[in-house]
Amino acid sequence: MTAYLRLDTHGIEPEVGSPADDRIVAGAPKFRTWNIDEAGGGLYAGIWEATPGKWRIVYDEWEYFHILSGYSVVTSENGEVFHLRAGDRMIFKPGFRGTWEVIEMTRKDYVIRL
């Protein structure tokens, strides 16, 4: 066993999904998620991408992410707007609520702590 791991999707079959129907605001967004690593205690890392659409988000977990490509707009429930493009990084903490709108197919890497 090695003490490192590259965030590489080669050879990993993505999980395919979409937001729950009652969360979709516009479009028909689809997700692909490559869960590359899972550590004890509810820690996950991988790559996620989504097609255009808009849905409501509710974070129960802590997540750091780095936008790799595309363009998305996240709007918090209090109206603060975040334009996310390649190179942008954020942390969403438990309790963050709002909407996520993918304008151009967006890909990010992430680390999630439940």
TAFENDA-V735527 format. One record per residue. N is the residue number from 1. RES is the residue in three letters. SS is DSSP state (H for helix, E for strand, - for the rest). OMEGA is omega in whole degrees, -180 to 180 (* if undefined). NEAR is the number of other C-alpha atoms within 8 Angstrom. Layout:
BEGIN
((N	RES	SS	OMEGA	NEAR) (N	RES	SS	OMEGA	NEAR))
END
This chain:
BEGIN
((1	MET	-	179	2) (2	THR	-	-179	4) (3	ALA	-	177	4) (4	TYR	-	180	4) (5	LEU	-	176	5) (6	ARG	-	174	4) (7	LEU	-	-175	7) (8	ASP	-	-177	5) (9	THR	-	-178	9) (10	HIS	-	178	4) (11	GLY	-	179	4) (12	ILE	-	178	7) (13	GLU	-	-179	6) (14	PRO	-	168	8) (15	GLU	E	-179	8) (16	VAL	E	-179	8) (17	GLY	E	178	7) (18	SER	-	176	8) (19	PRO	-	174	9) (20	ALA	-	-177	6) (21	ASP	H	-177	5) (22	ASP	H	177	4) (23	ARG	H	-178	9) (24	ILE	E	178	13) (25	VAL	E	-178	8) (26	ALA	E	176	7) (27	GLY	E	180	8) (28	ALA	-	-176	8) (29	PRO	-	177	11) (30	LYS	-	-179	11) (31	PHE	E	165	12) (32	ARG	E	-177	11) (33	THR	E	175	11) (34	TRP	E	177	12) (35	ASN	E	-172	10) (36	ILE	E	180	12) (37	ASP	E	176	7) (38	GLU	E	179	9) (39	ALA	E	178	7) (40	GLY	-	178	5) (41	GLY	-	176	6) (42	GLY	-	177	9) (43	LEU	E	-176	11) (44	TYR	E	176	13) (45	ALA	E	179	12) (46	GLY	E	-179	13) (47	ILE	E	180	14) (48	TRP	E	172	12) (49	GLU	E	-178	11) (50	ALA	E	175	12) (51	THR	-	-177	11) (52	PRO	-	179	13) (53	GLY	E	-179	13) (54	LYS	E	-179	13) (55	TRP	E	176	12) (56	ARG	E	179	11) (57	ILE	E	176	10) (58	VAL	E	-178	8) (59	TYR	-	172	11) (60	ASP	-	-177	9) (61	GLU	-	174	9) (62	TRP	E	179	12) (63	GLU	E	167	11) (64	TYR	E	174	11) (65	PHE	E	-180	11) (66	HIS	E	180	12) (67	ILE	E	-179	15) (68	LEU	E	-180	11) (69	SER	E	176	11) (70	GLY	E	-178	12) (71	TYR	E	177	13) (72	SER	E	175	13) (73	VAL	E	175	12) (74	VAL	E	179	12) (75	THR	E	179	12) (76	SER	E	-179	11) (77	GLU	-	176	8) (78	ASN	-	173	6) (79	GLY	-	178	6) (80	GLU	-	-174	7) (81	VAL	E	178	8) (82	PHE	E	175	7) (83	HIS	E	-173	8) (84	LEU	E	178	10) (85	ARG	E	-179	11) (86	ALA	-	179	10) (87	GLY	-	180	8) (88	ASP	-	179	8) (89	ARG	E	179	8) (90	MET	E	169	7) (91	ILE	E	171	8) (92	PHE	E	-179	9) (93	LYS	-	177	10) (94	PRO	-	-179	8) (95	GLY	-	179	7) (96	PHE	-	179	11) (97	ARG	E	178	10) (98	GLY	E	177	12) (99	THR	E	173	12) (100	TRP	E	177	12) (101	GLU	E	176	11) (102	VAL	E	177	14) (103	ILE	E	174	11) (104	GLU	E	-177	9) (105	MET	E	-173	12) (106	THR	E	176	15) (107	ARG	E	179	12) (108	LYS	E	165	12) (109	ASP	E	-173	12) (110	TYR	E	167	13) (111	VAL	E	-178	11) (112	ILE	E	175	12) (113	ARG	E	179	10) (114	LEU	-	*	8))
END
